[in-house]
């Protein structure tokens, strides 16, 4: 595969990624954690939370046990004696997080994922760029 | 601005998937090999940039780049947004799979409208045209999100939990950032890489 690409393309590609990706990469998906019995904490993946986030607690029959907004620390306090099976947090902006008793949520480390996706995107770009250049040369 | 699973109702999910399939079909129709590098790079750029979290009380927002991507890709924008959003949902749980079509549309529609707007303002300076397109793209994205959320649950429009209030205020800084970034990026492209700007009809 011929990997010759114009200087301008390389500079532009690097510039776009460096300039636009200069901060810490943090998704702002939402997390709902049971901090301790009787306390749920809501947090965006990239830190912070919305005070407009509503938390609803359900039992095993999907009956609502308690609901309300988080406090100024992103916490939602409830009676620890409640048998909470499932909890849902919704910030009203399209972000939603769920907690299920006994279910551990695991996620991939972000930085390697982001770098991997960028590398693939650049590789696809370079491959097709060269392919179309070769086509033009043939013509 | 990535709607998660479980937020949208089934009819909204179905309608957005229908519309997204049409949008993807239109975008993919007549695609040329030489357009793939642009699409691929824009998908990678969007994937990375939209993961940058900007805390804006009482919420957290991220750059969208709809305006810039729209000006570069025109009607082919969904081909960049869809794979990027799919990978974000699968790999990072950022946005949901049931909301994938909705998320694709709330970015692709503003992107295409920004591109049209950019083409309709030929008499203005490139910097100004780019800035206007960038700003308008954020406004349209916010409106699209609000419409989808309110269609799913009217509670989103009421009281302190009003999504209208939070989304609009939360995206004011993004509006400023996107206006500046789009303006300068488009000016850079017009000067150094003009072929990257989508031509009329793209």
Interface residues (C-beta under 8 A of the other chain):
Chain A: X8 X9 X12 X13 X15 X16 X17 X20 X21 X23 X24 X25 X26 X27 X28 X29 X30 X44 X45 X46 X47 X48 X49 X50 X51 X52 X54 X69 X88 X90 X91 X92 X93 X94 X95 X96 X97 X98 X107 X108 X110 X113 X114 X117 X118 X120 X121 X122 X124 X125 X126 X128 X129 X131 X132 X135
Chain B: X1 X2 X3 X4 X5 X6 X7 X32 X33 X34 X36 X37 X38 X40 X41 X43 X44 X45 X47 X48 X49 X51 X52 X53 X55 X57 X58 X59 X60 X61 X62 X63 X65 X84 X87 X88 X91 X92 X93 X94 X95 X96 X99 X145 X148 X149 X156 X160 X161 X162 X163 X166 X167 X170 X181 X185 X188 X192 X193 X196
